[in-house]
Amino acid sequence: MSIEPRVPVALIDDPGPGLLDDHVQVCGRVHWRLTHPSGEYMEGVVDNLVTLIGTRRYAEAGGGVAGVPAACTGMKLGTGTTAPATTGAGAALAAYLGDSHQALASTPAASTVSGKRRITYVATWAAGKATTASQIREAVMVNNTLTDATSPEANTLARVVFPDGTIPQKGALDTLQITWTHDLG
């Protein structure tokens, strides 16, 4: 005896007119500000990519499933320029900048903006931290902040590559703040 499906397969693959299509997206932006001891500063905004691990974090935590990737605990900086990707080499820090591991400044904040849930993460590198004569070209959100080393793909929730010349070297007396926002909806 065969059992006929109650919903035609075509409706499962294609919701069709009048049915909801619940594709949830996570869109992110990074705002950075480099402040010199004189109080002068440079700042900018650039889009980022949420990795597969980051997408899993949001989706699986919301679904209450076991084995959810750990939450973001901080950020790391680098000098690499590998194009961001959801998986593979572009989903992790390409060239770690020594002493750039930085815990989040506070618990991530949540708000609602234009009908979407916004999660905001902030990290600040004080004077003397992550000092470099090279440009800062990449940043990642990670869940293994306490390690003064690169973070593998499995620990990277989001990654951004800054265009050439965006963030110059961070001097010993400079402060860098990065604010990362993820809009879910």
C-alpha positions as CSV (number, residue, x, y, z in Angstrom):
1,M,0.0,0.0,0.0
2,S,1.5,3.4,-1.0
3,I,0.9,6.6,0.9
4,E,0.2,9.6,-1.2
5,P,1.7,12.9,0.0
6,R,-0.9,15.4,1.1
7,V,1.1,18.4,-0.2
8,P,2.3,18.2,-3.8
9,V,6.1,18.3,-4.0
10,A,6.0,21.3,-6.3
11,L,4.6,23.4,-3.4
12,I,7.4,22.3,-1.1
13,D,10.1,23.5,-3.6
14,D,8.2,26.6,-4.7
15,P,5.8,28.3,-2.3
16,G,3.9,29.8,-5.2
17,P,1.6,32.8,-5.1
18,G,-0.1,33.5,-1.8
19,L,2.3,31.4,0.3
20,L,5.0,32.8,2.5
21,D,8.7,32.5,1.6
22,D,10.6,32.6,4.9
23,H,14.1,33.1,3.8
24,V,15.8,34.8,6.8
25,Q,19.0,36.7,6.0
26,V,21.8,38.0,8.2
27,C,23.2,41.3,6.8
28,G,26.2,42.9,8.4
29,R,28.1,46.2,8.5
30,V,31.3,47.2,10.2
31,H,31.9,50.8,11.4
32,W,35.5,51.5,12.4
33,R,37.1,54.5,14.0
34,L,40.8,55.1,14.4
35,T,41.5,57.9,16.9
36,H,44.9,59.6,17.3
37,P,46.2,61.0,20.6
38,S,45.3,64.5,19.4
39,G,41.7,63.6,19.2
40,E,41.7,63.6,15.4
41,Y,40.1,60.5,13.9
42,M,39.4,58.6,10.7
43,E,36.3,56.4,10.3
44,G,34.4,54.4,7.8
45,V,31.7,51.8,7.1
46,V,32.0,48.7,5.1
47,D,29.8,45.6,4.5
48,N,30.8,42.3,6.0
49,L,30.1,38.6,5.3
50,V,28.6,36.3,7.9
51,T,30.3,32.9,7.6
52,L,28.5,29.5,7.7
53,I,29.5,29.2,11.4
54,G,27.9,32.6,12.1
55,T,24.7,31.7,10.2
56,R,24.6,28.4,12.1
57,R,25.0,30.3,15.4
58,Y,21.9,32.5,14.7
59,A,19.8,29.7,13.2
60,E,20.6,26.9,15.6
61,A,20.5,29.0,18.8
62,G,17.0,30.2,17.7
63,G,16.0,26.6,17.0
64,G,17.3,25.3,20.3
65,V,19.2,22.5,18.7
66,A,22.3,20.8,20.2
67,G,25.8,21.5,19.1
68,V,25.3,25.3,18.4
69,P,28.6,27.1,17.6
70,A,29.7,29.2,20.6
71,A,28.6,32.9,20.8
72,C,30.9,35.7,19.7
73,T,33.4,36.6,22.5
74,G,35.5,39.2,20.6
75,M,37.4,40.2,17.5
76,K,40.8,39.9,15.9
77,L,42.6,41.9,13.2
78,G,44.8,41.0,10.3
79,T,46.7,42.1,7.2
80,G,45.4,39.5,4.7
81,T,43.3,40.3,1.6
82,T,41.8,36.9,0.8
83,A,38.2,37.6,-0.4
84,P,35.6,36.9,2.2
85,A,33.6,33.7,1.8
86,T,31.0,31.7,3.9
87,T,33.3,28.7,4.0
88,G,37.0,27.8,3.2
89,A,40.0,30.2,3.2
90,G,37.8,33.3,3.0
91,A,35.9,32.4,6.1
92,A,38.9,32.8,8.5
93,L,41.5,35.4,9.2
94,A,44.1,35.2,6.4
95,A,47.1,36.9,8.2
96,Y,46.7,37.4,12.0
97,L,48.1,40.7,13.4
98,G,49.9,39.8,16.6
99,D,48.4,41.0,19.9
100,S,45.1,41.9,18.2
101,H,42.8,39.5,20.0
102,Q,40.3,41.7,21.8
103,A,37.3,40.8,23.9
104,L,34.0,42.5,23.3
105,A,33.6,45.8,25.2
106,S,30.3,44.7,26.6
107,T,27.5,42.2,26.1
108,P,26.1,42.5,22.6
109,A,23.1,44.8,22.4
110,A,19.8,44.0,20.6
111,S,17.3,46.4,19.0
112,T,14.8,46.5,16.2
113,V,15.5,48.7,13.2
114,S,13.1,48.8,10.2
115,G,11.4,45.7,11.3
116,K,14.6,43.7,11.6
117,R,16.4,42.5,14.7
118,R,19.8,44.2,15.0
119,I,22.6,42.7,17.1
120,T,25.5,45.1,17.8
121,Y,29.0,44.0,18.9
122,V,31.8,46.4,19.9
123,A,35.5,45.9,20.5
124,T,38.1,48.6,21.3
125,W,41.9,48.2,20.9
126,A,43.5,50.7,23.3
127,A,46.8,52.4,22.9
128,G,49.6,49.9,22.8
129,K,47.3,47.0,21.6
130,A,47.6,45.7,18.0
131,T,50.2,48.3,17.1
132,T,51.4,47.8,13.5
133,A,53.4,49.5,10.8
134,S,51.2,47.7,8.2
135,Q,47.6,48.5,7.1
136,I,44.9,46.7,8.9
137,R,43.1,44.9,6.0
138,E,40.8,42.4,7.7
139,A,38.8,41.8,10.9
140,V,36.9,38.8,12.2
141,M,34.3,38.2,14.9
142,V,35.3,35.0,16.8
143,N,34.4,32.8,19.7
144,N,38.0,32.1,20.8
145,T,39.1,35.6,21.7
146,L,41.6,34.7,24.4
147,T,44.0,33.0,22.0
148,D,46.7,35.3,20.7
149,A,46.8,33.6,17.3
150,T,44.7,33.3,14.2
151,S,41.2,31.9,14.4
152,P,40.3,29.0,12.2
153,E,37.1,28.9,10.1
154,A,35.4,26.8,12.9
155,N,35.7,29.8,15.3
156,T,34.9,32.7,12.9
157,L,31.4,34.0,12.8
158,A,31.9,36.9,10.4
159,R,34.7,38.5,8.4
160,V,35.4,41.7,6.6
161,V,38.2,42.8,4.3
162,F,38.8,46.6,4.2
163,P,39.6,48.2,0.9
164,D,43.3,49.1,0.4
165,G,44.2,52.2,2.2
166,T,41.0,52.3,4.4
167,I,42.6,51.7,7.8
168,P,46.3,52.8,7.9
169,Q,48.7,51.5,10.4
170,K,47.7,51.7,14.1
171,G,50.3,53.7,16.0
172,A,51.3,52.9,19.5
173,L,49.2,55.7,20.9
174,D,46.1,55.2,18.6
175,T,42.8,53.7,19.7
176,L,40.7,51.6,17.3
177,Q,37.1,50.8,17.8
178,I,35.1,48.5,15.6
179,T,31.3,48.2,15.8
180,W,29.8,45.3,14.0
181,T,26.0,45.2,13.4
182,H,24.1,42.2,12.1
183,D,20.5,42.7,10.9
184,L,18.4,39.5,11.0
185,G,15.2,39.4,8.9
